[in-house]
Amino acid sequence: MSFAELGPDSFTASVDWGDGSAPESLGSVSSPFSATPTYATAATYQATVTVTDDEGGTGSADASARVNYVVTVLRPLGDRAKDVFKSSSTIPVKSSIADCDG
């Protein structure tokens, strides 16, 4: 996130992540800055960033974030009748991970 203002002001920022939690104070910031949320459930969130200068002036901007989580149930490989796993046994697993960094 970035912002601009004339003059030698100092700035603080907060973010309302749009998930029902209290806004997060980011403390003192300079432009550009970044912040990263952790969302508990898949949904579309409307985040609002507010920057305040040392004279009390504020500016806000909104952004939407769509969060998707895909959960896959592990199923036995091959013949289901023969693929029974015992406690503490090694289980062959194929997995793929996509778009981990958003």
C-alpha positions as CSV (number, residue, x, y, z in Angstrom):
1,M,0.0,0.0,0.0
2,S,1.3,3.4,-0.7
3,F,0.2,7.0,0.0
4,A,1.6,10.5,-0.6
5,E,1.3,13.9,1.1
6,L,3.2,17.1,1.0
7,G,5.2,18.0,4.0
8,P,7.3,16.2,6.7
9,D,4.4,14.4,8.4
10,S,4.5,11.1,10.3
11,F,1.8,8.5,9.7
12,T,0.1,5.6,11.5
13,A,-2.2,3.1,9.8
14,S,-4.8,0.5,10.7
15,V,-6.5,-2.2,8.8
16,D,-10.0,-3.6,9.1
17,W,-9.7,-7.0,7.5
18,G,-13.4,-7.3,7.0
19,D,-13.7,-10.6,8.9
20,G,-15.5,-9.2,11.9
21,S,-12.4,-8.9,14.1
22,A,-11.3,-5.5,15.6
23,P,-9.2,-3.3,13.3
24,E,-5.5,-4.1,13.5
25,S,-3.2,-1.2,14.3
26,L,0.0,-1.2,12.2
27,G,1.6,1.6,14.2
28,S,4.0,4.1,12.5
29,V,4.2,3.5,8.7
30,S,5.9,5.0,5.7
31,S,5.0,4.6,2.1
32,P,4.9,2.0,0.8
33,F,4.0,-0.5,3.5
34,S,2.4,-3.9,3.6
35,A,0.3,-6.0,5.9
36,T,-0.8,-9.7,5.7
37,P,-4.0,-11.2,7.2
38,T,-4.8,-14.8,8.0
39,Y,-8.4,-15.6,7.3
40,A,-10.0,-18.6,9.0
41,T,-12.6,-19.4,6.4
42,A,-13.0,-19.2,2.6
43,A,-15.1,-16.1,1.7
44,T,-14.8,-12.7,0.0
45,Y,-13.6,-10.1,2.4
46,Q,-13.6,-6.3,2.1
47,A,-10.5,-4.9,3.8
48,T,-10.2,-1.2,4.6
49,V,-6.9,0.6,5.3
50,T,-6.8,3.9,7.1
51,V,-3.8,6.1,7.2
52,T,-3.7,9.0,9.7
53,D,-1.1,11.8,9.7
54,D,0.3,13.6,12.8
55,E,-2.2,16.5,12.2
56,G,-5.2,14.2,12.4
57,G,-5.9,14.0,8.7
58,T,-7.0,10.6,7.5
59,G,-7.4,8.7,4.2
60,S,-8.9,5.3,3.6
61,A,-8.9,2.8,0.8
62,D,-10.8,-0.5,0.3
63,A,-9.8,-3.7,-1.4
64,S,-11.6,-7.0,-1.9
65,A,-9.9,-10.3,-1.2
66,R,-11.3,-13.7,-2.3
67,V,-10.0,-16.5,-0.1
68,N,-10.5,-20.1,-1.3
69,Y,-9.5,-23.2,0.7
70,V,-9.7,-26.6,-1.0
71,V,-9.8,-29.6,1.3
72,T,-9.3,-33.0,-0.3
73,V,-10.1,-36.2,1.6
74,L,-7.4,-38.9,1.2
75,R,-8.7,-42.0,-0.4
76,P,-7.0,-45.4,-0.7
77,L,-5.0,-46.0,-3.9
78,G,-5.7,-49.0,-6.1
79,D,-8.1,-51.8,-5.0
80,R,-10.3,-50.4,-2.2
81,A,-10.8,-53.9,-0.7
82,K,-7.0,-54.5,-0.3
83,D,-6.0,-50.9,0.6
84,V,-6.5,-51.1,4.4
85,F,-4.0,-49.2,6.5
86,K,-2.9,-50.3,9.9
87,S,-2.1,-47.9,12.8
88,S,1.5,-46.6,12.6
89,S,1.9,-47.9,9.0
90,T,3.4,-45.9,6.2
91,I,0.8,-44.5,3.8
92,P,1.6,-43.5,0.2
93,V,0.2,-40.0,-0.5
94,K,0.1,-37.9,-3.6
95,S,-0.5,-34.2,-3.1
96,S,-0.3,-31.0,-4.9
97,I,-0.2,-27.4,-3.6
98,A,-1.1,-24.4,-5.7
99,D,-1.0,-20.6,-5.2
100,C,0.3,-20.7,-1.6
101,D,1.4,-17.1,-1.6
102,G,-2.0,-15.7,-2.7
